């Protein structure tokens, strides 16, 4: 899915390699249009499939509409082609939790990051309108089995609050790179959160990594490498690709082959086997109309398909 959501759901349908608009069944209500949303998918309960192998639901968490951050969670069911709102309640064990600034309501967020871990959607950081917002990164868990949410205390060297960062999951470790802090300072730091212990670690990498940026994309390949692509500074967008070896903590900038890829930020991506698919985004002047794929074993870029510049998928 691209970063902007207008209530439409789409497939890039094989073998034709083009996007197909899906109409919700039975006139089910669509979520309001929004910007800077995060999406996640989950497998069918009990199904023997990988995370990307059997996706029956799409979760849309928060975002921004007309300058107002949203707190709702919308769910698209691919089996029934219907949208529904997830009515979240706060975990009863947390009603007296010290991190209780939002009471029983899930916080309104934009520019946050989202990964699926076990039965939870892990929501990290983002921009909030709350006057009580911490100057440190916040972490929330949404349990999609119980439809409850929790705010979690984290420990160690907790990173400064930010939005537009990337997060990736490697086992039970959440990898966070870059973003923009509350003072609009661009970041290129790298942090790891152990989701079992909720302990943060700031990881010092070797020099030569990406310039500070936000609204980039990231993916883990072969359980050893973190890929960073694109993103934006305050004056320009990037089309560069960086590789971090998670064992040696050394950055490299691979020589890529194949199609020329235009700069973009605010795009979405997903890694399937050795192929990293990227859609949406833009360069502050126009949206990106191409859906692209990086073969991570060969560092070859290809264009899968293209859409009209007026299409909502070509959004920043």
C-alpha positions in Angstrom: 0.0 0.0 0.0 1.2 3.6 -0.6 1.5 6.1 2.1 -1.8 7.9 1.4 -5.0 5.9 2.0 -8.3 7.0 0.6 -10.4 4.0 1.5 -9.5 2.0 -1.6 -7.7 -1.3 -1.5 -5.6 -2.6 -4.3 -3.7 -5.7 -5.5 -0.7 -5.8 -7.8 -2.2 -8.8 -9.6 0.1 -11.5 -11.0 0.7 -12.5 -13.7 -0.3 -9.2 -15.3 1.8 -7.1 -12.9 -0.7 -4.2 -12.6 -2.7 -2.7 -9.8 -6.4 -3.7 -9.5 -8.9 -1.6 -7.5 -10.9 -3.7 -5.1 -14.4 -2.5 -4.3 -15.5 -3.3 -0.7 -18.3 -5.9 -0.6 -21.8 -5.1 0.5 -21.3 -1.4 0.7 -19.2 -1.6 3.8 -18.0 1.9 5.0 -14.6 3.0 3.9 -12.2 4.7 6.3 -11.6 8.4 5.8 -8.8 9.5 3.5 -5.6 10.1 5.4 -1.9 10.7 5.1 1.2 9.2 6.7 -0.5 6.0 7.8 1.1 2.7 8.6 -0.2 -0.6 7.4 0.4 -4.2 8.4 -0.8 -7.6 7.4 -1.4 -10.8 9.3 -1.8 -14.5 8.4 -4.9 -16.5 8.7 -5.3 -18.0 12.2 -3.9 -21.4 12.4 -2.6 -21.3 8.8 0.8 -22.8 8.1 2.2 -19.9 6.1 4.9 -17.2 6.4 4.1 -13.6 7.3 3.9 -12.7 3.6 2.5 -16.0 2.4 -1.1 -15.9 3.6 -2.4 -12.4 4.3 -6.1 -12.1 5.1 -6.2 -8.7 6.9 -4.7 -5.3 6.4 -4.5 -3.0 9.4 -4.4 0.8 9.0 -3.3 2.6 12.1 -3.7 6.4 12.6 -2.4 8.9 10.2 -3.2 12.6 9.5 -6.2 14.3 7.9 -6.4 18.0 7.3 -3.6 18.5 9.8 -5.2 16.5 12.5 -3.7 13.2 13.7 -6.0 10.2 13.9 -6.2 7.5 16.5 -8.4 4.9 14.8 -7.5 1.4 13.6 -9.2 0.3 10.4 -9.1 -3.3 9.1 -9.6 -4.6 5.6 -10.5 -8.3 5.4 -9.3 -9.9 2.2 -11.6 -12.9 2.6 -14.8 -10.8 2.7 -13.5 -7.6 1.0 -14.9 -5.5 3.8 -13.6 -2.6 5.9 -14.3 -2.4 9.6 -13.1 -0.2 12.5 -11.2 -2.0 15.3 -12.7 -1.0 18.6 -9.7 -0.9 20.9 -9.8 -1.0 24.7 -6.9 -0.5 27.0 -5.4 -3.6 28.5 -7.0 -3.9 32.0 -3.6 -4.5 33.5 -2.6 -1.0 32.5 -5.5 1.1 33.7 -3.3 2.5 36.5 -0.1 2.4 34.4 2.2 5.4 34.9 2.3 6.0 31.2 -1.4 7.0 31.2 -1.4 10.3 29.4 -4.1 9.3 26.9 -6.3 7.5 29.5 -8.2 4.7 27.9 -7.9 6.0 24.3 -5.2 4.9 21.9 -3.1 8.0 21.0 -3.6 10.0 17.8 -0.4 9.5 15.7 1.2 10.3 12.4 4.7 9.6 11.1 4.9 6.5 13.3 6.2 3.1 12.4 4.6 -0.3 12.7 5.7 -3.9 12.6 3.9 -7.2 13.5 5.4 -9.3 16.3 3.6 -12.4 17.6 -0.1 -11.4 18.0 0.8 -7.7 18.3 1.2 -4.7 16.2 4.1 -2.8 17.6 3.7 1.0 17.1 6.8 3.1 17.5 7.2 6.8 18.0 5.5 9.2 15.6 4.2 12.7 16.0 1.5 13.4 18.5 -0.5 16.5 19.4 -0.4 15.7 23.2 1.2 18.4 25.3 2.4 15.6 27.6 4.3 13.8 24.9 7.7 12.5 26.0 10.9 13.6 24.5 11.8 9.9 24.2 10.5 7.3 21.8 7.2 5.7 22.9 6.2 2.2 22.2 2.6 0.8 22.1 1.4 -2.7 21.4 -2.0 -3.5 19.8 -3.1 -7.1 20.5 -5.1 -8.1 17.4 -6.5 -11.2 19.2 -8.0 -9.3 22.1 -8.4 -5.9 20.4 -6.6 -4.3 23.3 -3.7 -1.9 23.4 -0.9 -1.2 25.9 1.7 1.5 26.5 5.1 0.0 27.4 7.9 1.4 29.5 11.3 0.8 27.8 14.7 0.7 29.3 18.3 1.2 28.4 19.4 4.2 26.2 15.9 5.2 25.0 16.2 7.1 21.7 14.9 10.7 21.4 11.4 11.1 20.1 11.0 11.3 16.4 8.8 10.8 13.4 9.5 9.4 9.9 11.9 6.8 11.1 12.1 3.2 9.7 11.6 0.1 11.8 12.3 -3.5 10.7 11.9 -6.7 12.6 14.6 -9.4 13.0 13.4 -12.1 15.3 12.4 -10.3 18.5 14.6 -7.3 17.7 13.2 -4.1 16.4 15.7 -2.2 14.2 15.2 1.6 14.0 17.0 4.0 11.8 16.9 7.8 11.3 13.9 10.1 11.3 13.3 13.7 12.4 13.1 14.8 16.0 10.7 17.2 17.6 13.0 20.1 16.8 13.1 19.1 13.1 16.6 17.8 13.4 17.3 15.1 10.9 18.8 11.8 12.3 20.8 8.9 11.0 21.3 7.0 14.3 20.7 3.3 14.6 18.9 1.7 17.6 17.8 -1.8 18.5 14.9 -2.6 20.8 14.7 -6.1 22.3 11.0 -6.8 22.4 11.3 -9.5 25.0 13.0 -7.3 27.5 12.0 -3.9 26.2 15.6 -2.8 26.4 17.0 -0.2 23.9 20.5 -0.3 22.7 22.2 2.5 20.7 24.4 0.8 18.1 27.5 2.6 16.9 28.1 1.7 13.2 31.1 2.3 11.1 31.3 5.5 9.1 30.0 5.8 5.6 26.3 5.3 6.3 23.3 7.2 4.9 23.0 11.0 5.4 20.4 12.0 8.0 16.9 11.5 6.6 13.3 10.7 7.3 10.4 9.0 5.4 12.8 6.4 3.9 12.2 2.7 3.7 14.1 -0.2 5.3 14.1 -4.0 5.0 16.0 -6.9 6.4 17.5 -9.4 4.0 18.9 -12.9 4.7 18.7 -12.2 8.5 22.0 -10.4 8.2 21.6 -7.1 6.2 19.6 -4.0 6.7 18.7 -2.1 3.5 17.9 1.6 3.5 16.5 3.3 0.5 15.5 6.8 -0.4 13.9 9.3 2.0 14.2 13.0 2.3 16.1 15.8 3.9 14.6 19.3 4.3 15.8 20.3 0.8 16.0 17.1 -1.3 14.9 13.6 -1.8 17.2 10.6 -2.2 17.4 7.6 -4.4 20.4 6.0 -2.8 20.7 2.5 -1.5 22.7 1.5 1.6 23.5 -1.8 3.2 24.3 -2.4 6.8 26.0 -5.7 7.7 24.4 -6.5 11.1 27.3 -8.7 12.1 30.2 -6.3 11.4 28.1 -3.1 11.7 29.7 -1.8 8.5 27.9 0.3 5.9 28.3 -0.1 2.2 26.7 1.5 -0.8 26.2 -1.3 -3.4 26.6 -0.6 -7.1 23.1 -1.2 -8.5 22.2 -2.3 -12.0 19.0 -2.2 -14.0 16.4 0.5 -14.2 17.2 4.1 -13.1 15.1 4.8 -10.0 14.0 8.4 -9.4 14.4 9.9 -5.9 11.4 9.5 -3.5 10.3 9.6 0.1 7.2 8.6 1.9 7.0 5.3 0.0 6.1 1.8 1.3 8.0 -1.4 0.8 7.9 -5.1 1.6 10.5 -7.8 1.2 9.3 -11.1 -0.3 12.1 -13.7 -0.5 15.0 -11.8 -2.2 12.8 -9.1 -3.8 12.1 -5.8 -2.2 8.9 -4.2 -3.7 8.4 -0.5 -3.3 5.3 1.6 -4.2 4.2 5.2 -3.8 6.1 8.2 -2.4 7.3 11.2 -4.3 9.9 13.9 -4.6 8.0 16.9 -3.1 7.0 18.0 -6.6 5.1 14.9 -7.8 4.2 11.4 -6.8 6.1 8.3 -7.9 4.1 6.5 -10.6 6.2 3.4 -10.8 6.1 0.3 -8.7 9.7 -0.9 -8.4 11.5 -4.0 -7.1 15.1 -4.5 -5.9 16.6 -8.0 -6.2 18.6 -7.9 -3.0 20.9 -10.8 -4.0 22.0 -9.1 -7.3 21.3 -5.4 -6.5 19.2 -5.1 -9.7 16.4 -2.6 -9.9 13.3 -3.3 -12.1 10.1 -1.4 -12.8 7.1 -3.8 -12.2 4.4 -1.5 -13.4 3.4 2.1 -13.7 0.2 4.0 -12.9 -1.3 7.4 -13.8 0.1 10.5 -12.0 -3.4 11.2 -10.8 -3.8 7.8 -9.2 -4.0 7.9 -5.4 -1.2 5.3 -5.2 1.2 7.9 -6.7 1.2 9.8 -3.5 3.8 11.4 -1.2 
